Amino acid sequence: MDTEGFIALLNEDLESEYRSIVQYVQHTATIKGAEYLSIIEELKQHLGQELTHASTLAEQIDFLGGVPSVRVPEVPVATDGADALRLDLELEQEQLRRYRERVEQAQELGLGDVAEALRPLLQQTQDHVMDLQTALGK
């Protein structure tokens, strides 16, 4: 892989973060029920972190000579609170897989500084997965 290919993958990650932002905004506004009160507050924290992830990715893309994407992928509509949390978990699990790959790829390309910039995203995404698994009783 070359730097251009890596930038393209980072842009896909950025687009996924945009989806997360939109999805979390919708879910925190629409999930109802006493059983979801604590997770709604947690999702609001996730939302702020997703915005930071998007900013970090855009900065790294620019640093590497690319242009950050502005495309937002389609956001699926949840049917209820449990479905919303399931959708959030699936997206976070995919992002976790991608960030693991991206850190490794950055190292392989000799971009240790970029890998270090991505590590907090990896850790926070892992935390999000664990939070959502707990909320879903997994």
DSSP file (Angstrom, degrees, kcal/mol; ACC not computed):
  #  RESIDUE AA STRUCTURE BP1 BP2  ACC     N-H-->O    O-->H-N    N-H-->O    O-->H-N    TCO  KAPPA ALPHA  PHI   PSI    X-CA   Y-CA   Z-CA
    1    1 A M              0   0    0      0, 0.0     2,-0.2     0, 0.0     0, 0.0   0.000 360.0 360.0 360.0 143.3    0.0    0.0    0.0
    2    2 A D     >  -     0   0    0      1,-0.0     4,-2.1     0, 0.0     5,-0.2  -0.563 360.0 -94.5-108.3 177.4    1.2    3.5   -0.7
    3    3 A T  H  > S+     0   0    0      1,-0.2     4,-2.7     2,-0.2     5,-0.2   0.866 122.7  56.1 -62.7 -37.2    0.3    6.8    1.0
    4    4 A E  H  > S+     0   0    0      2,-0.2     4,-2.0     1,-0.2    -1,-0.2   0.920 108.9  46.7 -61.7 -43.1   -2.5    7.6   -1.5
    5    5 A G  H  > S+     0   0    0      2,-0.2     4,-1.9     1,-0.2    -1,-0.2   0.887 111.8  51.5 -64.4 -38.6   -4.2    4.3   -0.8
    6    6 A F  H  X S+     0   0    0     -4,-2.1     4,-2.4     2,-0.2    -2,-0.2   0.906 108.0  51.6 -65.1 -41.8   -3.8    4.9    2.9
    7    7 A I  H  X S+     0   0    0     -4,-2.7     4,-2.3     1,-0.2    -1,-0.2   0.900 107.4  53.6 -61.0 -40.8   -5.4    8.4    2.6
    8    8 A A  H  X S+     0   0    0     -4,-2.0     4,-1.7     1,-0.2    -1,-0.2   0.907 109.8  47.5 -61.2 -41.5   -8.3    6.8    0.7
    9    9 A L  H  X S+     0   0    0     -4,-1.9     4,-2.2     2,-0.2    -2,-0.2   0.897 109.8  52.4 -67.0 -40.1   -8.8    4.4    3.6
   10   10 A L  H  X S+     0   0    0     -4,-2.4     4,-2.5     1,-0.2    -2,-0.2   0.879 107.3  53.3 -62.0 -37.0   -8.6    7.2    6.1
   11   11 A N  H  X S+     0   0    0     -4,-2.3     4,-2.4     2,-0.2    -1,-0.2   0.874 106.8  51.4 -66.4 -36.3  -11.3    9.1    4.2
   12   12 A E  H  X S+     0   0    0     -4,-1.7     4,-2.0     2,-0.2    -2,-0.2   0.910 110.3  49.6 -64.1 -40.6  -13.5    6.0    4.4
   13   13 A D  H  X S+     0   0    0     -4,-2.2     4,-2.0     2,-0.2    -2,-0.2   0.907 109.3  52.0 -62.3 -41.8  -12.9    6.0    8.2
   14   14 A L  H  X S+     0   0    0     -4,-2.5     4,-2.2     1,-0.2    -2,-0.2   0.916 108.3  50.5 -61.0 -44.4  -13.8    9.7    8.2
   15   15 A E  H  X S+     0   0    0     -4,-2.4     4,-2.1     1,-0.2    -1,-0.2   0.883 108.1  53.4 -61.8 -37.8  -17.0    9.1    6.4
   16   16 A S  H  X S+     0   0    0     -4,-2.0     4,-2.2     1,-0.2    -1,-0.2   0.877 107.1  51.6 -64.6 -37.4  -17.8    6.3    8.9
   17   17 A E  H  X S+     0   0    0     -4,-2.0     4,-2.5     2,-0.2    -2,-0.2   0.887 106.4  53.8 -66.5 -38.2  -17.3    8.8   11.7
   18   18 A Y  H  X S+     0   0    0     -4,-2.2     4,-2.3     1,-0.2     5,-0.2   0.927 108.5  49.8 -59.5 -43.1  -19.7   11.3   10.0
   19   19 A R  H  X S+     0   0    0     -4,-2.1     4,-3.1     1,-0.2    -2,-0.2   0.921 108.9  52.8 -60.2 -43.1  -22.3    8.5   10.0
   20   20 A S  H  X S+     0   0    0     -4,-2.2     4,-3.1     1,-0.2     5,-0.3   0.920 108.2  50.5 -58.1 -44.6  -21.6    7.8   13.7
   21   21 A I  H  X S+     0   0    0     -4,-2.5     4,-2.3     2,-0.2    -1,-0.2   0.949 114.6  42.2 -59.9 -50.5  -22.2   11.5   14.5
   22   22 A V  H  X S+     0   0    0     -4,-2.3     4,-2.3     1,-0.2    -2,-0.2   0.918 115.9  49.9 -63.3 -43.3  -25.5   11.6   12.6
   23   23 A Q  H  X S+     0   0    0     -4,-3.1     4,-2.9    -5,-0.2    -2,-0.2   0.922 111.9  46.9 -63.7 -45.6  -26.6    8.2   14.0
   24   24 A Y  H  X S+     0   0    0     -4,-3.1     4,-2.8    -5,-0.2     5,-0.3   0.884 110.4  53.2 -65.8 -37.8  -25.8    9.2   17.6
   25   25 A V  H  X S+     0   0    0     -4,-2.3     4,-1.2    -5,-0.3    -1,-0.2   0.946 113.8  43.2 -60.1 -46.6  -27.6   12.5   17.3
   26   26 A Q  H  X S+     0   0    0     -4,-2.3     4,-1.5     1,-0.2    -2,-0.2   0.926 116.0  47.1 -65.4 -44.7  -30.7   10.7   16.0
   27   27 A H  H  X S+     0   0    0     -4,-2.9     4,-2.5     1,-0.2    -2,-0.2   0.898 109.2  51.9 -68.6 -40.3  -30.5    7.9   18.6
   28   28 A T  H  < S+     0   0    0     -4,-2.8    -1,-0.2     1,-0.2    -2,-0.2   0.805 114.5  45.7 -66.4 -25.7  -30.0   10.2   21.6
   29   29 A A  H  < S+     0   0    0     -4,-1.2    -1,-0.2    -5,-0.3    -2,-0.2   0.761 122.7  32.5 -84.2 -25.5  -33.0   12.2   20.5
   30   30 A T  H  < S+     0   0    0     -4,-1.5     2,-0.3    -3,-0.1    -2,-0.2   0.650  83.9 104.3-112.8 -17.5  -35.3    9.3   19.8
   31   31 A I     <  -     0   0    0     -4,-2.5     2,-0.3    -5,-0.2    49,-0.0  -0.528  53.5-172.4 -69.3 128.8  -34.5    6.4   22.2
   32   32 A K        +     0   0    0     -2,-0.3    49,-0.2     3,-0.0     3,-0.1  -0.884  27.6  73.0-124.4 152.6  -37.2    6.3   24.8
   33   33 A G  S >  S-     0   0    0     -2,-0.3     3,-1.8     1,-0.1     4,-0.3  -0.052  73.8 -99.9 120.8 143.6  -37.8    4.5   28.1
   34   34 A A  G >  S+     0   0    0      1,-0.3     3,-1.3     2,-0.2     4,-0.4   0.823 116.9  64.5 -58.8 -33.4  -36.5    4.4   31.6
   35   35 A E  G 3  S+     0   0    0      1,-0.3    -1,-0.3     2,-0.1     4,-0.2   0.665 104.1  48.1 -66.3 -14.5  -34.2    1.4   30.8
   36   36 A Y  G <> S+     0   0    0     -3,-1.8     4,-2.4     1,-0.1    -1,-0.3   0.442  79.4 100.0-105.0  -1.0  -32.3    3.6   28.4
   37   37 A L  H <> S+     0   0    0     -3,-1.3     4,-1.4    -4,-0.3     5,-0.1   0.904  86.8  42.2 -55.8 -47.4  -31.7    6.7   30.6
   38   38 A S  H  > S+     0   0    0     -4,-0.4     4,-1.6     1,-0.2    -1,-0.2   0.884 114.8  50.1 -70.6 -36.5  -28.1    5.8   31.6
   39   39 A I  H  > S+     0   0    0     -4,-0.2     4,-2.9     1,-0.2    -1,-0.2   0.833 103.6  60.3 -72.0 -30.3  -27.1    4.6   28.1
   40   40 A I  H  X S+     0   0    0     -4,-2.4     4,-1.9     2,-0.2    -1,-0.2   0.926 106.0  47.6 -61.1 -43.3  -28.5    7.8   26.5
   41   41 A E  H  X S+     0   0    0     -4,-1.4     4,-1.5     1,-0.2    -1,-0.2   0.898 112.0  50.2 -63.1 -40.0  -26.0    9.9   28.6
   42   42 A E  H  X S+     0   0    0     -4,-1.6     4,-2.3     1,-0.2    -2,-0.2   0.906 108.2  52.6 -63.9 -41.7  -23.2    7.5   27.6
   43   43 A L  H  X S+     0   0    0     -4,-2.9     4,-2.5     1,-0.2    -1,-0.2   0.853 104.2  56.6 -64.1 -34.2  -24.2    7.9   23.9
   44   44 A K  H  X S+     0   0    0     -4,-1.9     4,-1.6     2,-0.2    -1,-0.2   0.883 107.8  48.1 -64.4 -36.9  -24.0   11.7   24.3
   45   45 A Q  H  X S+     0   0    0     -4,-1.5     4,-1.9     2,-0.2    -2,-0.2   0.909 109.8  52.4 -67.2 -41.1  -20.4   11.2   25.5
   46   46 A H  H  X S+     0   0    0     -4,-2.3     4,-2.7     1,-0.2    -2,-0.2   0.908 104.3  58.2 -58.0 -41.8  -19.7    8.9   22.5
   47   47 A L  H  X S+     0   0    0     -4,-2.5     4,-1.8     1,-0.2    -1,-0.2   0.916 105.7  47.6 -56.9 -46.7  -21.1   11.6   20.2
   48   48 A G  H  X S+     0   0    0     -4,-1.6     4,-1.6     1,-0.2    -1,-0.2   0.891 112.4  49.8 -62.3 -39.2  -18.5   14.2   21.4
   49   49 A Q  H  X S+     0   0    0     -4,-1.9     4,-2.5     1,-0.2    -2,-0.2   0.864 105.9  56.4 -68.3 -35.4  -15.8   11.7   21.0
   50   50 A E  H  X S+     0   0    0     -4,-2.7     4,-2.5     2,-0.2    -1,-0.2   0.886 105.4  51.9 -63.7 -37.5  -16.9   10.8   17.4
   51   51 A L  H  X S+     0   0    0     -4,-1.8     4,-2.2     2,-0.2    -1,-0.2   0.907 109.9  48.8 -64.2 -41.0  -16.6   14.5   16.5
   52   52 A T  H  X S+     0   0    0     -4,-1.6     4,-2.6     2,-0.2    -2,-0.2   0.895 109.6  52.7 -63.8 -40.1  -13.1   14.5   17.9
   53   53 A H  H  X S+     0   0    0     -4,-2.5     4,-2.7     2,-0.2    -2,-0.2   0.929 109.0  49.4 -60.7 -44.9  -12.3   11.3   15.9
   54   54 A A  H  X S+     0   0    0     -4,-2.5     4,-2.5     1,-0.2    -2,-0.2   0.915 111.8  48.5 -61.5 -42.6  -13.6   13.0   12.7
   55   55 A S  H  X S+     0   0    0     -4,-2.2     4,-2.3     2,-0.2    -1,-0.2   0.916 111.6  49.6 -63.7 -42.9  -11.4   16.0   13.4
   56   56 A T  H  X S+     0   0    0     -4,-2.6     4,-2.3     2,-0.2    -2,-0.2   0.930 112.1  47.7 -61.9 -46.1   -8.3   13.9   14.0
   57   57 A L  H  X S+     0   0    0     -4,-2.7     4,-2.6     1,-0.2    -2,-0.2   0.925 111.4  50.2 -62.0 -44.6   -8.9   11.9   10.8
   58   58 A A  H  X S+     0   0    0     -4,-2.5     4,-2.4     1,-0.2    -1,-0.2   0.903 110.9  49.9 -61.3 -40.7   -9.4   15.1    8.8
   59   59 A E  H  X S+     0   0    0     -4,-2.3     4,-2.6     2,-0.2    -1,-0.2   0.904 112.0  47.2 -64.3 -41.3   -6.2   16.6   10.2
   60   60 A Q  H  X S+     0   0    0     -4,-2.3     4,-1.9     2,-0.2    -2,-0.2   0.892 110.7  51.8 -68.8 -38.8   -4.2   13.4    9.4
   61   61 A I  H  <>S+     0   0    0     -4,-2.6     5,-2.9     2,-0.2     4,-0.2   0.937 113.3  44.8 -60.8 -46.8   -5.6   13.2    5.9
   62   62 A D  H ><5S+     0   0    0     -4,-2.4     3,-1.8     1,-0.2    -2,-0.2   0.916 109.9  55.4 -63.1 -43.3   -4.6   16.9    5.3
   63   63 A F  H 3<5S+     0   0    0     -4,-2.6    -1,-0.2     1,-0.3    -2,-0.2   0.857 107.2  50.6 -57.1 -37.0   -1.1   16.2    6.9
   64   64 A L  T 3<5S-     0   0    0     -4,-1.9    -1,-0.3    -5,-0.1    -2,-0.2   0.420 127.2 -99.3 -84.5   2.1   -0.5   13.4    4.4
   65   65 A G  T < 5S+     0   0    0     -3,-1.8    -3,-0.2     1,-0.3    -2,-0.1   0.576  83.5 121.1  94.7  10.7   -1.5   15.6    1.5
   66   66 A G      < -     0   0    0     -5,-2.9    -1,-0.3    -6,-0.2   -62,-0.0  -0.391  63.2-114.8 -98.1 178.9   -5.0   14.5    1.0
   67   67 A V        -     0   0    0     -2,-0.1     2,-0.0    -5,-0.0    -5,-0.0  -0.971  33.3-119.4-115.9 120.1   -8.4   16.3    1.0
   68   68 A P        -     0   0    0      0, 0.0   -10,-0.1     0, 0.0   -57,-0.1  -0.326  31.7-116.2 -60.8 135.8  -10.8   15.2    3.8
   69   69 A S        -     0   0    0      1,-0.1   -11,-0.0     2,-0.1   -57,-0.0  -0.270  19.9-165.9 -66.7 155.0  -14.0   13.8    2.6
   70   70 A V        +     0   0    0      2,-0.0     2,-0.3   -52,-0.0    -1,-0.1   0.191  49.9 120.9-122.1  11.4  -17.3   15.5    3.2
   71   71 A R        -     0   0    0      1,-0.0   -53,-0.2     0, 0.0    -2,-0.1  -0.617  47.7-156.8 -82.0 131.9  -19.5   12.5    2.2
   72   72 A V        -     0   0    0     -2,-0.3     3,-0.1   -54,-0.1   -56,-0.1  -0.942  17.1-133.7-107.1 118.8  -21.9   11.1    4.9
   73   73 A P        -     0   0    0      0, 0.0     2,-0.0     0, 0.0     0, 0.0  -0.230  40.3 -78.6 -63.8 160.6  -22.9    7.5    4.3
   74   74 A E        -     0   0    0      1,-0.1   -55,-0.0     0, 0.0     0, 0.0  -0.345  43.8-140.0 -60.4 138.7  -26.6    6.6    4.6
   75   75 A V        -     0   0    0     -3,-0.1    -1,-0.1   -53,-0.0     2,-0.0  -0.909  16.4-129.4-104.7 120.6  -27.7    6.2    8.2
   76   76 A P        -     0   0    0      0, 0.0     2,-0.5     0, 0.0    11,-0.0  -0.351  21.7-118.8 -68.0 150.9  -30.0    3.2    8.8
   77   77 A V        -     0   0    0     -2,-0.0     2,-0.2   -51,-0.0   -54,-0.0  -0.793  23.4-136.4 -94.3 127.6  -33.3    4.0   10.7
   78   78 A A        -     0   0    0     -2,-0.5     3,-0.1     1,-0.1     6,-0.0  -0.548   3.4-151.3 -81.6 147.1  -33.7    2.1   13.9
   79   79 A T  S    S-     0   0    0     -2,-0.2     2,-0.3     1,-0.2    -1,-0.1   0.728  74.5 -15.4 -89.7 -24.8  -37.1    0.6   14.8
   80   80 A D  S  > S-     0   0    0      1,-0.1     4,-2.4   -49,-0.0    -1,-0.2  -0.927  83.6 -76.3-162.4-177.3  -36.7    0.9   18.6
   81   81 A G  H  > S+     0   0    0     -2,-0.3     4,-2.3     1,-0.2     5,-0.2   0.902 126.3  48.5 -60.6 -44.7  -34.2    1.5   21.3
   82   82 A A  H  > S+     0   0    0      1,-0.2     4,-2.2     2,-0.2    -1,-0.2   0.898 111.9  49.8 -64.3 -39.5  -32.7   -2.0   21.2
   83   83 A D  H  > S+     0   0    0      2,-0.2     4,-2.6     1,-0.2    -1,-0.2   0.895 109.0  52.8 -65.3 -39.5  -32.4   -1.8   17.4
   84   84 A A  H  X S+     0   0    0     -4,-2.4     4,-2.3     1,-0.2    -2,-0.2   0.932 110.8  46.5 -61.0 -45.8  -30.7    1.6   17.7
   85   85 A L  H  X S+     0   0    0     -4,-2.3     4,-2.6     2,-0.2    -1,-0.2   0.877 111.1  52.5 -65.4 -37.0  -28.1    0.2   20.2
   86   86 A R  H  X S+     0   0    0     -4,-2.2     4,-2.6     2,-0.2    -2,-0.2   0.924 110.1  48.1 -63.3 -44.5  -27.6   -2.8   18.0
   87   87 A L  H  X S+     0   0    0     -4,-2.6     4,-2.1     2,-0.2    -2,-0.2   0.899 112.1  49.9 -61.9 -40.8  -26.9   -0.5   15.0
   88   88 A D  H  X S+     0   0    0     -4,-2.3     4,-2.6     2,-0.2    -2,-0.2   0.920 111.0  49.1 -64.0 -43.6  -24.5    1.5   17.1
   89   89 A L  H  X S+     0   0    0     -4,-2.6     4,-2.7     2,-0.2     5,-0.2   0.929 110.0  50.7 -62.2 -45.9  -22.7   -1.6   18.3
   90   90 A E  H  X S+     0   0    0     -4,-2.6     4,-2.0     1,-0.2    -1,-0.2   0.914 112.6  46.8 -58.9 -43.3  -22.3   -2.9   14.7
   91   91 A L  H  X S+     0   0    0     -4,-2.1     4,-2.4     1,-0.2    -1,-0.2   0.923 113.0  48.3 -66.4 -43.8  -20.9    0.4   13.5
   92   92 A E  H  X S+     0   0    0     -4,-2.6     4,-2.5     2,-0.2    -2,-0.2   0.886 109.8  52.7 -64.7 -38.5  -18.5    0.7   16.4
   93   93 A Q  H  X S+     0   0    0     -4,-2.7     4,-2.1     2,-0.2    -1,-0.2   0.910 110.5  47.6 -63.4 -41.4  -17.3   -2.9   15.9
   94   94 A E  H  X S+     0   0    0     -4,-2.0     4,-2.3    -5,-0.2    -2,-0.2   0.915 112.1  49.5 -65.3 -42.4  -16.6   -2.2   12.3
   95   95 A Q  H  X S+     0   0    0     -4,-2.4     4,-2.8     2,-0.2    -2,-0.2   0.889 108.7  53.4 -63.9 -38.2  -14.7    1.0   13.2
   96   96 A L  H  X S+     0   0    0     -4,-2.5     4,-2.1     2,-0.2    -1,-0.2   0.929 109.5  48.0 -61.3 -45.3  -12.7   -0.9   15.8
   97   97 A R  H  X S+     0   0    0     -4,-2.1     4,-1.9     1,-0.2    -2,-0.2   0.926 113.3  48.1 -59.3 -45.0  -11.6   -3.4   13.1
   98   98 A R  H  X S+     0   0    0     -4,-2.3     4,-2.8     1,-0.2    -2,-0.2   0.904 110.2  50.7 -65.8 -41.8  -10.7   -0.6   10.7
   99   99 A Y  H  X S+     0   0    0     -4,-2.8     4,-2.4     2,-0.2     5,-0.2   0.869 107.1  54.2 -67.3 -35.2   -8.7    1.4   13.3
  100  100 A R  H  X S+     0   0    0     -4,-2.1     4,-1.8    -5,-0.2    -1,-0.2   0.942 112.8  44.1 -59.5 -45.6   -6.7   -1.7   14.3
  101  101 A E  H  X S+     0   0    0     -4,-1.9     4,-3.0     1,-0.2    -2,-0.2   0.914 111.8  53.2 -63.2 -43.3   -5.8   -2.1   10.6
  102  102 A R  H  X S+     0   0    0     -4,-2.8     4,-2.6     2,-0.2    -2,-0.2   0.890 107.4  49.9 -64.7 -40.6   -5.1    1.6   10.2
  103  103 A V  H  X S+     0   0    0     -4,-2.4     4,-2.0     2,-0.2    -1,-0.2   0.935 114.2  46.1 -62.5 -44.9   -2.6    1.7   13.1
  104  104 A E  H  X S+     0   0    0     -4,-1.8     4,-2.3    -5,-0.2    -2,-0.2   0.915 113.0  49.3 -63.4 -43.5   -0.8   -1.3   11.7
  105  105 A Q  H  X S+     0   0    0     -4,-3.0     4,-1.9     2,-0.2    -2,-0.2   0.895 108.3  53.4 -64.1 -40.2   -0.8    0.1    8.1
  106  106 A A  H  <>S+     0   0    0     -4,-2.6     5,-3.2     1,-0.2     4,-0.2   0.922 109.8  48.5 -60.9 -43.1    0.5    3.5    9.3
  107  107 A Q  H ><5S+     0   0    0     -4,-2.0     3,-1.6     1,-0.2    -2,-0.2   0.924 109.6  52.1 -62.0 -44.0    3.4    1.6   11.1
  108  108 A E  H 3<5S+     0   0    0     -4,-2.3    -1,-0.2     1,-0.3    -2,-0.2   0.821 108.5  51.6 -62.5 -31.2    4.1   -0.4    7.9
  109  109 A L  T 3<5S-     0   0    0     -4,-1.9    -1,-0.3    -5,-0.2    -2,-0.2   0.435 120.0-110.3 -83.9   0.8    4.3    2.8    5.9
  110  110 A G  T < 5S+     0   0    0     -3,-1.6     2,-0.5    -4,-0.2     3,-0.2   0.757  79.5 131.6  76.4  24.5    6.8    4.3    8.3
  111  111 A L     >< +     0   0    0     -5,-3.2     4,-2.4    -6,-0.2     3,-0.5  -0.490  15.2 154.2-107.7  60.3    4.2    6.8    9.6
  112  112 A G  H  > S+     0   0    0     -2,-0.5     4,-2.3     1,-0.2    -1,-0.2   0.836  72.2  56.4 -57.6 -35.0    4.7    6.3   13.3
  113  113 A D  H  > S+     0   0    0     -3,-0.2     4,-1.6     2,-0.2    -1,-0.2   0.884 108.4  46.7 -65.8 -38.2    3.4    9.7   14.1
  114  114 A V  H  > S+     0   0    0     -3,-0.5     4,-1.6     2,-0.2    -2,-0.2   0.910 110.1  53.6 -69.3 -42.0    0.1    9.0   12.3
  115  115 A A  H  X S+     0   0    0     -4,-2.4     4,-1.3     1,-0.2     3,-0.2   0.912 108.9  49.4 -57.2 -42.9   -0.2    5.7   14.1
  116  116 A E  H  < S+     0   0    0     -4,-2.3    -1,-0.2     1,-0.2    -2,-0.2   0.862 107.8  53.6 -66.2 -35.4    0.2    7.5   17.4
  117  117 A A  H  < S+     0   0    0     -4,-1.6     4,-0.3     1,-0.2    -1,-0.2   0.809 111.3  47.4 -67.0 -28.7   -2.5   10.1   16.4
  118  118 A L  H >X S+     0   0    0     -4,-1.6     4,-2.0    -3,-0.2     3,-0.6   0.698  90.4  82.1 -85.9 -20.7   -4.9    7.2   15.6
  119  119 A R  H 3X S+     0   0    0     -4,-1.3     4,-2.5     1,-0.2     5,-0.2   0.871  88.0  53.3 -57.0 -41.3   -4.3    5.2   18.8
  120  120 A P  H 3> S+     0   0    0      0, 0.0     4,-2.6     0, 0.0    -1,-0.2   0.875 108.0  52.2 -62.2 -33.4   -6.7    7.3   21.0
  121  121 A L  H <> S+     0   0    0     -3,-0.6     4,-2.4    -4,-0.3    -2,-0.2   0.917 109.4  49.8 -64.4 -42.8   -9.4    6.7   18.4
  122  122 A L  H  X S+     0   0    0     -4,-2.0     4,-2.1     2,-0.2    -1,-0.2   0.933 113.2  45.4 -60.0 -48.3   -8.7    2.9   18.6
  123  123 A Q  H  X S+     0   0    0     -4,-2.5     4,-2.1     1,-0.2    -2,-0.2   0.926 114.5  46.6 -65.1 -46.1   -8.9    3.0   22.4
  124  124 A Q  H  X S+     0   0    0     -4,-2.6     4,-2.3     1,-0.2    -1,-0.2   0.878 111.2  52.4 -65.9 -36.1  -12.1    5.1   22.6
  125  125 A T  H  X S+     0   0    0     -4,-2.4     4,-2.3    -5,-0.2    -1,-0.2   0.895 107.8  51.5 -66.6 -38.6  -13.8    3.0   20.0
  126  126 A Q  H  X S+     0   0    0     -4,-2.1     4,-2.3     1,-0.2    -2,-0.2   0.915 109.4  50.9 -61.9 -41.8  -13.0   -0.2   22.0
  127  127 A D  H  X S+     0   0    0     -4,-2.1     4,-2.6     2,-0.2    -2,-0.2   0.898 108.5  52.0 -60.3 -41.3  -14.5    1.6   25.0
  128  128 A H  H  X S+     0   0    0     -4,-2.3     4,-2.6     2,-0.2     5,-0.2   0.917 108.5  50.7 -62.1 -43.5  -17.6    2.3   22.9
  129  129 A V  H  X S+     0   0    0     -4,-2.3     4,-2.6     1,-0.2    -2,-0.2   0.934 111.6  47.5 -59.6 -46.4  -17.9   -1.3   21.9
  130  130 A M  H  X S+     0   0    0     -4,-2.3     4,-2.3     2,-0.2    -2,-0.2   0.908 111.6  50.7 -63.4 -41.7  -17.7   -2.4   25.5
  131  131 A D  H  X S+     0   0    0     -4,-2.6     4,-2.3     1,-0.2    -1,-0.2   0.928 113.6  44.7 -60.3 -45.6  -20.3    0.1   26.6
  132  132 A L  H  X S+     0   0    0     -4,-2.6     4,-1.9     2,-0.2    -2,-0.2   0.873 110.8  53.2 -70.5 -36.7  -22.7   -0.9   24.0
  133  133 A Q  H  <>S+     0   0    0     -4,-2.6     5,-3.5    -5,-0.2     4,-0.3   0.921 110.9  48.0 -62.0 -42.0  -22.2   -4.6   24.6
  134  134 A T  H ><5S+     0   0    0     -4,-2.3     3,-1.3     1,-0.2    -2,-0.2   0.925 110.0  51.5 -62.4 -44.8  -22.9   -4.0   28.3
  135  135 A A  H 3<5S+     0   0    0     -4,-2.3    -1,-0.2     1,-0.3    -2,-0.2   0.828 113.1  45.6 -62.3 -31.9  -26.0   -2.1   27.5
  136  136 A L  T 3<5S-     0   0    0     -4,-1.9    -1,-0.3    -5,-0.1    -2,-0.2   0.407 116.1-114.6 -92.0   1.6  -27.2   -4.9   25.2
  137  137 A G  T < 5       0   0    0     -3,-1.3    -3,-0.2    -4,-0.3    -2,-0.1   0.837 360.0 360.0  70.7  32.9  -26.4   -7.5   27.8
  138  138 A K      <       0   0    0     -5,-3.5    -4,-0.2    -6,-0.2    -5,-0.1   0.409 360.0 360.0-103.4 360.0  -23.7   -9.1   25.7
